[in-house]
Amino acid sequence: MAEPITVAERVALARHPKRPNVRDYIDHLFPDFFEQKGDRLAGEDTAILGGVARFHGRPVTVIGTRKGKTLEENLRCRFGMPSPEGYRKALRLMTQAEKFHRPVITLIDTSGAYPGLEAEERGQGEAIARCLYLSARLTVPTIAIIIGEGNSGGALALAVANRVLMQENAVYAILSPEGFASILWKDSARSAEACECMGITAQELFARHIIDGVIPEPLGGAQADPLRAMVAVEQALARHLGELSPLSGKELAEQRFQKFRQLGASRKESL
């Protein structure tokens, strides 16, 4: 019998360079995807890929964080770390989805928002905050799927959704294990130890009711059989979108509000 996979090994699988990325999922799930670029304020950010498509015949808005498959692509996308322009592009697409009553589907794989000085100068925190604010108020179905790493506010900006799903070997955390170890122990080399105490796996987060579902992956990770992994994501997306579709706009917004309002809540037991 194979030994259980460690959390550090799941982190390695979430970061695997051959793991299917947002472009792969869009090509498989949304074959008529029409990309929309720019934030209509300052420029275009390739670390956020977004546009309009059909999913099983239904118009939807798709937004995802993009990593490259080569060094050149990764440099162009800043290794999947969005700038303020990227989050404002996402904001524009979500506003458009609300106007035309399209469900919003986000695909998340990022180590966090771009931390450069120029991003802070252009309002990185404000752009993320506006994404959080609008996401919480949308009256259309919203589904977030973490397909790799989902770290920090850079991931949360696209993860305030009616349903938050994770692939089996994805991770979702306040920051990277290396960052956690550097802050707590002043030693990034203890990242494997940090992995074990952070509670970042899909299984742990589902048990704590922080996410709403775990999408199975092929043995060895999504990169071992990309088509099978993408079919599993498609099936999960179809099921959850079908469950949310009958709800009214008011019910969707209230359900989303209550979901996040209750995270981390504790109950006082009567004496």
C-alpha positions in Angstrom: 0.0 0.0 0.0 1.3 3.4 -0.9 2.3 5.7 1.9 -0.1 8.7 2.4 1.0 11.8 0.6 2.5 14.6 2.8 1.3 18.2 2.7 4.7 19.3 1.4 4.3 16.8 -1.5 0.9 18.3 -2.2 2.4 21.7 -2.4 5.0 20.4 -4.8 2.2 18.9 -7.0 0.2 22.2 -6.8 3.4 23.9 -8.2 4.3 21.3 -10.7 5.4 23.1 -14.0 3.4 20.6 -16.1 0.2 20.9 -14.1 -2.7 22.1 -16.3 -3.1 25.9 -16.1 -5.9 28.3 -16.6 -5.4 28.3 -20.4 -5.7 24.5 -20.6 -8.9 24.5 -18.6 -10.4 27.3 -20.7 -9.5 25.5 -23.9 -11.2 22.4 -22.7 -14.2 23.7 -20.8 -15.0 26.9 -22.8 -14.1 26.2 -26.5 -15.7 29.5 -27.7 -13.9 31.7 -25.1 -13.6 35.3 -26.2 -10.8 37.1 -24.3 -11.3 40.7 -23.1 -8.2 42.7 -22.3 -7.4 45.9 -20.3 -8.8 47.6 -17.3 -10.0 50.7 -19.2 -7.9 52.7 -16.8 -4.2 52.1 -17.2 -3.3 49.0 -19.2 -3.4 45.2 -19.7 -2.1 42.6 -17.2 -1.4 39.2 -18.7 -1.4 37.6 -15.2 -5.2 37.8 -15.3 -7.0 36.0 -18.2 -10.7 36.8 -18.6 -13.5 36.9 -21.0 -16.9 35.7 -22.1 -17.7 32.1 -23.1 -20.3 29.4 -23.0 -20.4 26.5 -20.6 -22.7 23.7 -21.7 -24.5 26.2 -23.9 -24.9 28.9 -21.2 -23.2 32.3 -21.4 -20.7 32.7 -18.5 -17.8 35.1 -17.5 -14.5 33.3 -16.9 -11.6 34.9 -15.0 -8.4 33.2 -14.0 -4.9 33.8 -12.8 -2.4 32.8 -15.5 1.0 31.2 -15.2 3.2 30.4 -18.2 4.6 27.0 -19.2 8.0 28.4 -20.3 10.3 30.9 -18.6 9.4 33.5 -21.2 5.7 33.1 -20.5 6.2 33.1 -16.8 8.2 36.3 -17.0 5.5 37.9 -19.1 2.8 36.8 -16.6 5.0 37.6 -13.6 4.7 33.9 -12.6 0.9 34.4 -12.1 1.1 37.4 -9.7 -1.5 40.0 -10.8 -1.0 43.7 -10.8 -3.6 46.3 -10.0 -4.5 46.4 -13.7 -5.3 42.7 -13.5 -7.6 43.0 -10.6 -9.3 46.0 -12.2 -9.8 44.0 -15.4 -11.4 41.3 -13.2 -13.6 44.0 -11.6 -14.7 45.2 -15.1 -15.6 41.7 -16.2 -17.5 41.0 -13.0 -19.5 44.3 -13.4 -20.2 43.3 -17.0 -21.4 39.8 -15.9 -23.8 41.4 -13.3 -25.2 43.6 -16.0 -25.9 40.8 -18.4 -26.8 38.2 -15.8 -23.9 35.8 -16.5 -22.5 33.4 -13.9 -18.9 34.2 -12.9 -16.4 31.3 -12.8 -12.9 32.0 -11.5 -9.9 29.7 -11.8 -7.2 30.4 -9.3 -3.5 29.5 -9.3 -1.3 32.2 -7.8 1.3 32.6 -5.2 -0.2 36.0 -4.4 -0.6 39.5 -5.8 2.5 41.1 -7.4 4.4 42.8 -4.4 6.5 45.2 -6.4 6.8 48.9 -5.5 5.1 50.0 -8.7 2.1 47.8 -8.0 1.7 49.4 -4.6 2.0 52.9 -6.1 -0.8 52.1 -8.5 -3.2 50.9 -5.8 -2.7 47.2 -5.4 -4.5 47.0 -2.1 -7.4 49.2 -3.3 -7.9 47.1 -6.4 -8.0 43.9 -4.4 -10.5 45.4 -1.9 -12.8 46.5 -4.7 -12.8 43.0 -6.1 -13.7 41.6 -2.7 -16.5 44.2 -2.3 -18.1 43.6 -5.6 -17.7 39.8 -5.4 -19.7 39.8 -2.2 -22.6 41.8 -3.7 -23.0 40.0 -7.1 -26.5 38.7 -7.8 -25.4 36.0 -10.2 -24.0 32.6 -9.4 -20.3 32.6 -8.6 -18.0 29.6 -8.5 -14.3 29.7 -7.6 -12.0 26.8 -8.3 -8.5 26.6 -7.0 -6.5 24.6 -9.5 -3.0 25.0 -8.0 -1.8 27.5 -5.4 -4.3 30.0 -3.8 -2.2 32.2 -1.6 -3.0 35.5 0.2 -5.3 38.3 -0.8 -4.1 37.8 -4.4 -6.2 34.6 -4.5 -9.0 35.7 -2.2 -9.8 38.6 -4.6 -11.2 36.0 -6.9 -12.5 33.6 -4.4 -15.5 35.3 -2.7 -18.0 33.0 -4.3 -21.1 31.0 -3.6 -19.1 27.8 -4.1 -15.4 27.5 -3.5 -13.9 24.3 -4.8 -10.4 22.9 -4.8 -8.6 20.2 -6.8 -7.4 17.4 -4.6 -3.7 18.5 -4.6 -4.3 22.3 -4.7 -3.5 24.4 -1.6 -5.2 27.5 -0.2 -3.4 29.6 2.4 -2.8 33.1 3.8 0.7 33.0 2.3 3.3 30.5 1.1 4.8 27.9 3.4 8.2 29.5 2.9 6.8 32.9 3.9 5.1 31.4 6.9 8.3 29.7 8.1 10.3 32.9 7.5 7.9 34.9 9.7 7.3 32.4 12.4 10.8 30.8 12.7 12.9 33.2 10.7 13.9 30.2 8.6 12.3 29.5 5.2 14.1 26.2 5.1 11.5 24.9 7.6 8.7 25.2 4.9 7.9 21.5 5.1 7.3 21.9 8.8 5.1 24.9 8.1 3.1 22.9 5.6 2.0 20.5 8.3 0.7 23.1 10.7 -0.9 25.6 8.3 -4.0 23.6 7.4 -3.8 24.4 3.6 -4.9 21.2 1.9 -8.3 20.7 0.2 -9.1 17.9 2.6 -8.4 19.9 5.7 -10.3 23.0 4.4 -13.3 20.9 3.4 -13.4 19.3 6.9 -13.5 22.8 8.4 -16.2 24.0 6.0 -14.0 26.7 4.5 -14.4 25.2 1.0 -17.4 23.5 -0.5 -15.9 20.6 -2.4 -12.8 18.6 -3.4 -12.3 17.7 -7.0 -10.4 14.4 -7.4 -7.2 14.2 -9.4 -5.5 11.3 -11.2 -3.0 9.4 -9.2 0.2 11.4 -9.2 -1.5 14.7 -9.7 -3.3 16.5 -12.5 -0.2 16.6 -14.7 -0.2 12.8 -14.8 -3.5 12.8 -16.8 -4.5 16.3 -17.7 -7.6 15.3 -19.7 -9.0 13.3 -16.8 -8.3 16.1 -14.4 -10.1 18.6 -16.6 -13.1 16.3 -17.0 -13.4 16.1 -13.2 -13.4 19.9 -13.0 -16.0 20.1 -15.7 -18.3 17.7 -13.9 -18.0 19.5 -10.6 -18.6 22.9 -12.2 -21.7 21.6 -14.0 -23.1 20.1 -10.8 -22.6 23.2 -8.6 -23.7 25.6 -11.3 -26.9 23.6 -11.7 -27.5 23.7 -7.9 -27.1 27.5 -7.8 -29.0 28.4 -10.9 -32.5 28.1 -9.4 -31.7 30.7 -6.7 -32.7 34.3 -7.1 -30.2 37.1 -7.1 -31.1 38.1 -3.6 -30.8 34.5 -2.4 -27.4 34.2 -4.1 -26.0 37.3 -2.5 -27.4 36.4 0.9 -26.0 32.8 0.7 -22.6 34.2 -0.2 -22.7 36.7 2.7 -23.7 34.1 5.3 -21.1 31.6 4.0 -18.2 34.0 4.6 -19.8 35.6 7.7 -19.7 32.2 9.4 -16.1 31.3 8.6 -14.2 30.8 11.8 -17.2 31.5 14.0 -17.2 29.8 17.4 -20.2 28.9 19.6 -20.3 29.3 23.3 -21.4 26.2 25.0 -23.9 26.7 27.8 -22.6 25.9 31.2 
